[in-house]
Amino acid sequence: QVQLVESGGGLVQPGGSLRLSCEISGSDFSLYNMGWYRQAPGKQRDFVARLMAGGSTNYADSVEGRFTISRDNAKNTVYLQMNTLKPEDTAVYYCKAAHVLSFTEYWGRGTQVTVSS
C-alpha cells in the first residue's frame, strides 16, 4: 500500500518562507515522478512543481523563481521550498507520486498553507 504524507504547512506572513515535505512509503521511491499541486478555496487543483525520477524539474509560471522542488531518495521524501510567499499562494498543497512505468498515481491528503499578515 503506497502512502504519501505531507507536512510543513502553516501560517506565514507575506514575504516569508515555508518548506513542505512529502514522505512516501510502501514502494521504491526512486521509481516515481513526484509533484506538488495546490487547491485554493472554490478553485480547481492546480499544478505547482514537478520533479521527475531522472532529475528534471518543471514549475508553474506563478511560482517560478520562488519555489524549489527537491528529493532525498534516502529518506523517501520530496520537498517544496517556498520563498517570498504571497497571499495568493494560500491553498491546500497536495503531493502526488506517479510510477514511471505503470503511471499509477497516488495522492497525499494535503497540508494547509496560509499566507497572511
C-alpha positions as protocol buffer text, in pm:
chain_id: "A"
residue {
  index: 1
  type: GLN
  ca { x: 0 y: 0 z: 0 }
}
residue {
  index: 2
  type: VAL
  ca { x: 161 y: 322 z: -119 }
}
residue {
  index: 3
  type: GLN
  ca { x: 103 y: 617 z: 112 }
}
residue {
  index: 4
  type: LEU
  ca { x: 204 y: 981 z: 88 }
}
residue {
  index: 5
  type: VAL
  ca { x: 210 y: 1204 z: 394 }
}
residue {
  index: 6
  type: GLU
  ca { x: 263 y: 1580 z: 363 }
}
residue {
  index: 7
  type: SER
  ca { x: 385 y: 1806 z: 640 }
}
residue {
  index: 8
  type: GLY
  ca { x: 525 y: 2154 z: 692 }
}
residue {
  index: 9
  type: GLY
  ca { x: 225 y: 2371 z: 620 }
}
residue {
  index: 10
  type: GLY
  ca { x: 118 y: 2657 z: 840 }
}
residue {
  index: 11
  type: LEU
  ca { x: 57 y: 3030 z: 869 }
}
residue {
  index: 12
  type: VAL
  ca { x: 325 y: 3264 z: 738 }
}
residue {
  index: 13
  type: GLN
  ca { x: 343 y: 3636 z: 667 }
}
residue {
  index: 14
  type: PRO
  ca { x: 378 y: 3767 z: 312 }
}
residue {
  index: 15
  type: GLY
  ca { x: 742 y: 3751 z: 206 }
}
residue {
  index: 16
  type: GLY
  ca { x: 811 y: 3460 z: 437 }
}
residue {
  index: 17
  type: SER
  ca { x: 919 y: 3103 z: 365 }
}
residue {
  index: 18
  type: LEU
  ca { x: 799 y: 2751 z: 431 }
}
residue {
  index: 19
  type: ARG
  ca { x: 929 y: 2408 z: 340 }
}
residue {
  index: 20
  type: LEU
  ca { x: 681 y: 2133 z: 270 }
}
residue {
  index: 21
  type: SER
  ca { x: 775 y: 1768 z: 293 }
}
residue {
  index: 22
  type: CYS
  ca { x: 611 y: 1461 z: 144 }
}
residue {
  index: 23
  type: GLU
  ca { x: 721 y: 1118 z: 257 }
}
residue {
  index: 24
  type: ILE
  ca { x: 626 y: 814 z: 52 }
}
residue {
  index: 25
  type: SER
  ca { x: 603 y: 467 z: 199 }
}
residue {
  index: 26
  type: GLY
  ca { x: 517 y: 125 z: 65 }
}
residue {
  index: 27
  type: SER
  ca { x: 717 y: 136 z: -255 }
}
residue {
  index: 28
  type: ASP
  ca { x: 1051 y: 218 z: -414 }
}
residue {
  index: 29
  type: PHE
  ca { x: 1062 y: 596 z: -405 }
}
residue {
  index: 30
  type: SER
  ca { x: 1316 y: 618 z: -687 }
}
residue {
  index: 31
  type: LEU
  ca { x: 1059 y: 477 z: -935 }
}
residue {
  index: 32
  type: TYR
  ca { x: 825 y: 774 z: -902 }
}
residue {
  index: 33
  type: ASN
  ca { x: 793 y: 1112 z: -1063 }
}
residue {
  index: 34
  type: MET
  ca { x: 690 y: 1349 z: -785 }
}
residue {
  index: 35
  type: GLY
  ca { x: 478 y: 1658 z: -798 }
}
residue {
  index: 36
  type: TRP
  ca { x: 316 y: 1928 z: -588 }
}
residue {
  index: 37
  type: TYR
  ca { x: -28 y: 2069 z: -659 }
}
residue {
  index: 38
  type: ARG
  ca { x: -244 y: 2319 z: -474 }
}
residue {
  index: 39
  type: GLN
  ca { x: -610 y: 2398 z: -438 }
}
residue {
  index: 40
  type: ALA
  ca { x: -743 y: 2728 z: -312 }
}
residue {
  index: 41
  type: PRO
  ca { x: -1099 y: 2753 z: -175 }
}
residue {
  index: 42
  type: GLY
  ca { x: -1354 y: 2740 z: -454 }
}
residue {
  index: 43
  type: LYS
  ca { x: -1091 y: 2672 z: -721 }
}
residue {
  index: 44
  type: GLN
  ca { x: -962 y: 2370 z: -907 }
}
residue {
  index: 45
  type: ARG
  ca { x: -647 y: 2187 z: -810 }
}
residue {
  index: 46
  type: ASP
  ca { x: -352 y: 2337 z: -998 }
}
residue {
  index: 47
  type: PHE
  ca { x: -3 y: 2216 z: -1083 }
}
residue {
  index: 48
  type: VAL
  ca { x: 279 y: 2377 z: -885 }
}
residue {
  index: 49
  type: ALA
  ca { x: 600 y: 2184 z: -946 }
}
residue {
  index: 50
  type: ARG
  ca { x: 725 y: 1851 z: -1076 }
}
residue {
  index: 51
  type: LEU
  ca { x: 1045 y: 1655 z: -1021 }
}
residue {
  index: 52
  type: MET
  ca { x: 1099 y: 1360 z: -1250 }
}
residue {
  index: 53
  type: ALA
  ca { x: 1278 y: 1045 z: -1138 }
}
residue {
  index: 54
  type: GLY
  ca { x: 1559 y: 1138 z: -1375 }
}
residue {
  index: 55
  type: GLY
  ca { x: 1604 y: 1476 z: -1209 }
}
residue {
  index: 56
  type: SER
  ca { x: 1438 y: 1727 z: -1442 }
}
residue {
  index: 57
  type: THR
  ca { x: 1203 y: 1985 z: -1294 }
}
residue {
  index: 58
  type: ASN
  ca { x: 908 y: 2194 z: -1408 }
}
residue {
  index: 59
  type: TYR
  ca { x: 731 y: 2482 z: -1234 }
}
residue {
  index: 60
  type: ALA
  ca { x: 412 y: 2675 z: -1280 }
}
residue {
  index: 61
  type: ASP
  ca { x: 478 y: 3026 z: -1405 }
}
residue {
  index: 62
  type: SER
  ca { x: 326 y: 3169 z: -1087 }
}
residue {
  index: 63
  type: VAL
  ca { x: 594 y: 3009 z: -864 }
}
residue {
  index: 64
  type: GLU
  ca { x: 895 y: 3003 z: -1097 }
}
residue {
  index: 65
  type: GLY
  ca { x: 1195 y: 3156 z: -920 }
}
residue {
  index: 66
  type: ARG
  ca { x: 1029 y: 3144 z: -577 }
}
residue {
  index: 67
  type: PHE
  ca { x: 966 y: 2772 z: -521 }
}
residue {
  index: 68
  type: THR
  ca { x: 1214 y: 2485 z: -546 }
}
residue {
  index: 69
  type: ILE
  ca { x: 1130 y: 2116 z: -558 }
}
residue {
  index: 70
  type: SER
  ca { x: 1386 y: 1860 z: -448 }
}
residue {
  index: 71
  type: ARG
  ca { x: 1403 y: 1499 z: -334 }
}
residue {
  index: 72
  type: ASP
  ca { x: 1602 y: 1285 z: -96 }
}
residue {
  index: 73
  type: ASN
  ca { x: 1582 y: 926 z: -213 }
}
residue {
  index: 74
  type: ALA
  ca { x: 1748 y: 800 z: 105 }
}
residue {
  index: 75
  type: LYS
  ca { x: 1462 y: 950 z: 308 }
}
residue {
  index: 76
  type: ASN
  ca { x: 1186 y: 869 z: 56 }
}
residue {
  index: 77
  type: THR
  ca { x: 1092 y: 1234 z: 72 }
}
residue {
  index: 78
  type: VAL
  ca { x: 1023 y: 1517 z: -171 }
}
residue {
  index: 79
  type: TYR
  ca { x: 1040 y: 1879 z: -60 }
}
residue {
  index: 80
  type: LEU
  ca { x: 892 y: 2206 z: -176 }
}
residue {
  index: 81
  type: GLN
  ca { x: 1087 y: 2509 z: -58 }
}
residue {
  index: 82
  type: MET
  ca { x: 863 y: 2812 z: -87 }
}
residue {
  index: 83
  type: ASN
  ca { x: 1017 y: 3158 z: -62 }
}
residue {
  index: 84
  type: THR
  ca { x: 879 y: 3509 z: -99 }
}
residue {
  index: 85
  type: LEU
  ca { x: 533 y: 3380 z: -28 }
}
residue {
  index: 86
  type: LYS
  ca { x: 231 y: 3582 z: -138 }
}
residue {
  index: 87
  type: PRO
  ca { x: -129 y: 3580 z: -16 }
}
residue {
  index: 88
  type: GLU
  ca { x: -230 y: 3419 z: -345 }
}
residue {
  index: 89
  type: ASP
  ca { x: -16 y: 3117 z: -253 }
}
residue {
  index: 90
  type: THR
  ca { x: -270 y: 3033 z: 15 }
}
residue {
  index: 91
  type: ALA
  ca { x: -408 y: 2686 z: -57 }
}
residue {
  index: 92
  type: VAL
  ca { x: -405 y: 2325 z: 44 }
}
residue {
  index: 93
  type: TYR
  ca { x: -90 y: 2173 z: -102 }
}
residue {
  index: 94
  type: TYR
  ca { x: -100 y: 1814 z: -223 }
}
residue {
  index: 95
  type: CYS
  ca { x: 181 y: 1576 z: -308 }
}
residue {
  index: 96
  type: LYS
  ca { x: 146 y: 1336 z: -600 }
}
residue {
  index: 97
  type: ALA
  ca { x: 352 y: 1034 z: -696 }
}
residue {
  index: 98
  type: ALA
  ca { x: 331 y: 880 z: -1043 }
}
residue {
  index: 99
  type: HIS
  ca { x: 503 y: 548 z: -1112 }
}
residue {
  index: 100
  type: VAL
  ca { x: 742 y: 581 z: -1405 }
}
residue {
  index: 101
  type: LEU
  ca { x: 635 y: 251 z: -1566 }
}
residue {
  index: 102
  type: SER
  ca { x: 270 y: 191 z: -1474 }
}
residue {
  index: 103
  type: PHE
  ca { x: 178 y: 564 z: -1447 }
}
residue {
  index: 104
  type: THR
  ca { x: -29 y: 475 z: -1141 }
}
residue {
  index: 105
  type: GLU
  ca { x: -86 y: 789 z: -937 }
}
residue {
  index: 106
  type: TYR
  ca { x: -106 y: 835 z: -561 }
}
residue {
  index: 107
  type: TRP
  ca { x: -204 y: 1147 z: -369 }
}
residue {
  index: 108
  type: GLY
  ca { x: -146 y: 1268 z: -18 }
}
residue {
  index: 109
  type: ARG
  ca { x: -418 y: 1424 z: 195 }
}
residue {
  index: 110
  type: GLY
  ca { x: -276 y: 1773 z: 174 }
}
residue {
  index: 111
  type: THR
  ca { x: -131 y: 2035 z: 403 }
}
residue {
  index: 112
  type: GLN
  ca { x: -271 y: 2385 z: 451 }
}
residue {
  index: 113
  type: VAL
  ca { x: -56 y: 2687 z: 369 }
}
residue {
  index: 114
  type: THR
  ca { x: -191 y: 3027 z: 466 }
}
residue {
  index: 115
  type: VAL
  ca { x: -8 y: 3347 z: 375 }
}
residue {
  index: 116
  type: SER
  ca { x: -149 y: 3640 z: 566 }
}
residue {
  index: 117
  type: SER
  ca { x: -44 y: 3934 z: 776 }
}
